[in-house]
Amino acid sequence: MERLEGYEVIGGTKIRGTVRISGAKNAVLPMLAATLLVDRPCEIIDAPDLRDVTVMTQILERLGAKVVVGRDQEGKRTLTVDAGDLWTHEVPDSLMRQMRSSIFLMGPLLGRMGKVRVSYPGGCAIGPRPIDLHLSSLQALGVRIEERGGYIDASTGGLRGTEIHLDFPSVGATENTMMAAVTARGITVIRNAAKEPEIVDLQNFLNAVGAKIRGAGLDVIRIEGTHSLGGARHQAIPDRIETGTFMAAACITGGEVLMDNCIQEHVEAAIAKLQEAGAEIEEAGDHQLHVAGPSRVRAVDFKTLPYPGFPTDMQPQVMSLMTLGLGTSVITETIFENRFNQAEELKRMGANVKTEGRTAVIKGVNRLFGATVAASDLRSGAALVLAGLAAEGRTVVEGCHHIDRGYEGLESKLSLLGARVRRIPVNGS
């Protein structure tokens, strides 16, 4: 039985120092899936050591791929995938249920093997995330889909290019469609495509292995099908949500942090709101940001939106910050309907938070108090750790396994910045 762990956080320390941001989980996961399109080795550089990444590599190995973990000359963690000999098109149910991102294995497996069998994916409990857009886009490319008994069986006699208009700029559906279209006959055009930086990084990886894609980062992506694919080496972009989380950590503690390996353009929406709240944020060097938190943050209002709007994955962390804001904040969540999981836990720490539907109203308090709280998903877990950094006394955040899905060594990085954070066993009650 897996040991249950939590974070013990002793609050009251202003974090200071330099932290290196890891490679982006949400860029690496689709690239790992995309390696299934290629029968030659592909190397992904700066792949973070995360629970989700581990699950994805286990899935690849169960499909027949060989995965080797290594380090490059600069010490960055690398994953080399050789999918030359795939022996099955069925994604293991036990692994599929651990991670929602596994749904975009459908595109590359259909492109490589012409068929795929998956169960409905799992992941964080932050509300319904229907996969209709994935399935309808694949059907438009010539895929036959049968849903029964909790499984999806998809097959094709040959993918064919077409025009696809997404009803919503879904990141996952955009990525799945891109990967399927790489080997489709003819040209595929995706309209109302997601614009996230991870989409651009996937395009760059796919083009490195021989795909012909352009337009990522814009509304319209154009893919010219090809079967001339080979191996490649590609470095993942830095994780913009980890960048934002450490910016918020500096702000909530009134600390000062230099972040190395980050791209300012990818976090502009978060920077704007944190500056409005009183933070001083400036570019400090090549791929570096310097953040100095205010003595007391000001309340700000914001609404989550698809990129380049304010990211839903940063909403919980900034809610924690706003619990100590001077004034009243209003947060509107437009992406996921159950993304306020952290609110009730923050109230246990003395926060004044009221939620109704997709709106949260936070009246800032003078201080938070340590308590035992539970992380129910990845980002709410990070938010509760941040609250613990600023709270008086001892906070225990149960549910480390959620946080481990998206943050590489969070407690180690915070400790290097002077925070008093450590893993402890918990009873899970």
N, C-alpha and C positions, 0 to 999 in steps of 0.2 A: 504494500500500500504506500502511495506517495505521501511523504511527510508534508503536513500543512505548515506553511510559513507565513509570517507577516512582517511588516516593517515596524520597528520601534523608533519613534522620532522624539527627540528631546528638543523642544522649541526654544527660540530666543536668541539664536546665533545668526548674525549677518554673514551670509556666505560671500566669500571673496576668493579670487584666483582665476585660473584658466581651465577651461574644459574643452575637450575635443568632441565634436558632434559625430556620431556614427553614421554609416551609410543608411540610406532610407529604406526601411522595411517595405514600404508600399511601392518602391521602385524595384527592389530585389525580387519580391514574390512573383510578379508577372514575368520578369526576365527568367527566373528559374523555370516557370511554366513554359516559356517560349523556347527553352533549350530542347524541348521535345520535338520541335520542328526539324531539328538538325541532327544528322547522323555523324557529326564530327565533334570533338571536344570543344566546349565553350567555358571560358573562365570569367567569373564575375568577381571584381575586386571591391574591397570594402563592404563585404556582406556581413551584416551585424549578427552577433551570436544571440539569437532570440528564439523564443519558443515557437513562434509562427514559422520562422525560417527552418527550424529543425523539423517541424511537421511536414513542410513542403519537401524537404530533401528526403524524408522517409517515404513520402508518396512517390517521388521520382524513382527511388530505389525499388519500391514494390512493383513499379511498372517495368523495371528492367534496366534502368539507367544506373551508371556508376557515378558516385559523387565522392570527390576527394577534397578534404578541408586542408588549407595550407596558409602560408604567409608570403607576401611579395617582399621585394627588397627593402621596402619602407616599413615593413611590419604590419601592413594592412591584411586583414583576414580575407582569404580568397576561397571561392567554391568553384571547383572544376567539375563540370557535368559532361559525361559521355553517354549520350542516348542512342548510340549506334545500334544496340540490340534490344529493342523493346519487345516484351513477350506477352503483354496484355493491354487491353484498352479499358479495363475495369478499375476505377479508382476505389481503394479500400474504404468501406463505409466508416470504420472506426476512426480513420484519419480525416476523412472528409468532414465529419461532424465536429471536429475540433477547430476548424478554421473556415470562415466564409470565403476567404480568398481562393480556396481550392476550386470554386466554380469556374474560374477562367482557365482551368485545365481542359475544358471542353473544346475551345477554339484550336489550340495546337494539336490535340489528339485527333480531332476531325481532319485537320490539315495533313497530318502525318499518316494516320491509319484508316481514316475514313469512317471511324465509328468510335463511340465512347459510351461508357456506362458510369453514371455517378448517382449518389444519393443526394438528398437536399442538404446543403452545407450548413455548418454551425457557425459559431463566432460569438461576439458580444451580445448581451441582451439589451439592445438599445432601440428596440422597435422593429417593425416589419421592414425588410429590405428585399422586396420581391425581385425575382430573377426573370420576370416576364420580358424585360428589354433584351436580356441575353438570348433568351430562346427565340423571340421573334426576329432578332437580327440574324441568328444562325439559320432560321428557316428561310429568310429572304435570300441567303447564300446557297440554298438548295439542300438544306438538312431536314431529314425526316425525324420527328421527335415523338416519342411515346412516353407518357407519364403514368406509372402504376406502382402501387405498393411502396411509395416513398422513394422510388428510383426514377431516373431519367435515362432512357435509352435513345441515343441519337446516332444517325448513320447518314451517309451520303454516297451516291454513285459518282460524285465529282462536284466539288465546290465551284460555283460560278459567280463572277463579279456582278455587282448590282448597286443601285443607289439605296441607301438606308438613312432614314430620318429618325433620330432618337427623340422620343417624346420628352425626355429629361436628359440632361447631359451627365449620364451615369458614367463614373470612372470605370467600374468593372465591365459594363457592357461595351464601352468604347474599346477597352483593352482586348476583351474576348473577340470582338469583331475584327479588330486589327490583326490579331494572330491567326484567326481562321482565314482571313482574306489574303494573307501572304502567299499562299500556294493556290489560291482560286484562279480559275481560268478567266482572263480579262481584267477589267478595272472595277474596283469597288470604291464608292464615295460614301463617307459617313458624314452626315450633316447634323448640326447641333451636338457635335462631339464635345466631350469633356476637355478642359484646357489645362488641367493640373500639370505641374512640372514632371510628375511621374509618367504621364502620357508621352511627354517629349523624350524622357529618358528611355522608355520602351521603344519608341521609334528609332532612337539612335542605336540601341542594341540590335534591333531587327535589321536595320540597314547595314550594320557592321557584319552580320552573317549573310548578307546578300539580298535582303528584301528591298523593295522599291516603294518607299513611303515618303510622303511629304505632307505638311500642313499641321502636324501635331503642335498643340498650343494655340491653335486657331479653331474657328467654328467648323471648318470643313477639312477632313483628312482624306487624301487620295492614295489608294494602294493599287499598284500594278502587280498582278500575280506573277510568280516565278517559281521554278523548282531548283534554281541554281543557288543552293544555300550551302554554306560551309561554316567552319569554326570561327571564333573571334574572342578577343579579350576586351572587356569593357568595365570601366569603373563606375559604380553607382553614385548618384548624386547624394549630397548630405541630407539627413532627415530634417525636414522643415518643422515637423511637429515637435521633435526633440529640441530643436533650436528655440521654438516658441516656449516650450515648457521651462527651459533654463532661463529664458528672459523673464518669464513670470516668477520663477523662483527668486531671481535677483530682486525683483520688485516687491514681492511679498515679505522679504526679510530686510528690505532697505539696504541690500548688499551691492556688490560690484563684481561683475563677471566679464571676462574676456572669452568669447566663444570662437574656437578655431574650427575650420572646416564647415563653413556655413555660407549660404548664398542669400544675400540681402533681398534680392528681387523676389525670392520665393516666400518671404515672410513680411512683405510690405504691409499687408492688412493688419497683422498682429502688431507690427511696429507702430503703426499709426494710432491704434487704440491704446497701447501702453504709453506712448508719448503723451497722448491726451490725458492719461491717468497720472502723469507727472514724471515718468521715467526719462532719463537721458540716454539715448541710443544713437550710436554713430559707427560708421565703418572705420575699423582700426587698421586694416591692412588687407592683403590679398585673402579673400574668403574669411575675414574676421569681423566680428561685431563686438563692440564694447557697450555694456549695459550697466547703468547706475540707477538703482532704485531710489524713489523719493522717501523722505521720512514718514510721510503719510500719503497714500494714494488717493486720488480723486475718483469719485464715482463716474462711470461712463456707461452709455447705452450702446448696444450693438445687436446686430442681426447676423446669424450665420447664413452663408450663401455659397454656391459653387465657386471655385477658383475663377478669378482672383479676389473674390469676396472673402469675408472673415471665415476661417475654416471651422467646421463643426467639431473637428478633433481638438481644437483649442478652447472651445466654449467652457468645458468643466474647469480647466485650470484657471481661466480668467474669472469664472464665477467665484472660485476660492479667493482670488485677489480682491474681488469686489465686496466680499463679506467684511473687509476692513476699510472699504472706501469711505471717503468723506462725502456723505450725501446718499442718494438713492439711485440704484442702477436698474435698468430694465433690459433683460436679455430675451430676444426672440429667436427660437430655434426652428428653422424652416426645413432642415434636412431630415432629421430623425425625430420621431414623436416621443420616444422615451429616453431622451438624452439628458434628463435632469436627475438621474439616479443618485448623484452625489448630494443633492439638496437636503434630503432628510438626514444624511450623515453629518453634513456641515451644521445643521441645527443642533445636533448632539454636542457640538463643540461651542455652542453659543451664538451661532450665526442667526441672522434674521432674514430668512428666505421664504417667500411664498410663491408657489407655482400653480398655474392654472393652464391646462392644455400645453401649448407651445410657448408660453410666456412665463418668465420668472422675474419677480421683483425682489431686489436685495437692498435692504436698508443697512448701511454700514454700521458696524459696532466698533467700540474702542479696542476690544481684545477678544481673542478666541482662547478656549481652554482645552487642554489635552483630554482625550477620551478614547475609548475603544470603538472603532468604526470599521465598516466592511466595504471593500471594493467590489462592485458588482460587474464592472467592465474595465477595460484597459485605461481609458482616459479619466474616468471617475476615480480610479485608483491613484493615478498621478495627481489629480486635484486634491485628494485627501492627504497625500504626502506633503504637498505644498502647504496646505492648511496647518499640518502638524509642525512644519518648520517655523511658522509664525506664532503658534499657540503657546500659552503658558503651560509648562509642565510636560507630561509624558502622553504621547499619542501612540496608539497601536492601530495600524492599518492592516486588517486581515485580508487575505486574498492576493498574496504575492504573485500567484500564477497568472492572474490577469495582467498585472503590470509587466511581468516577464515577456508577455506576448509582443510588446512594442518598445521596451526600453532596455538597452544593453547596459547591465551593471549600474542601474540608477543609484543604488545605495553607495557604490564605490565612488562614482563621480561626485555625488553630493558630499561624501566624506572628505574627498580631496579638496573641496571648496570650504571645508571647515564645519559643515553641518554634522550634527550628532544623529546619525541614522545607521541602523544595523538590522539584519534579519534575525528573527527569533522564531522558535516553534510556537504555534498557536493550536488551540483545541478545536477550532473551526465551529464553535458554538455560536 
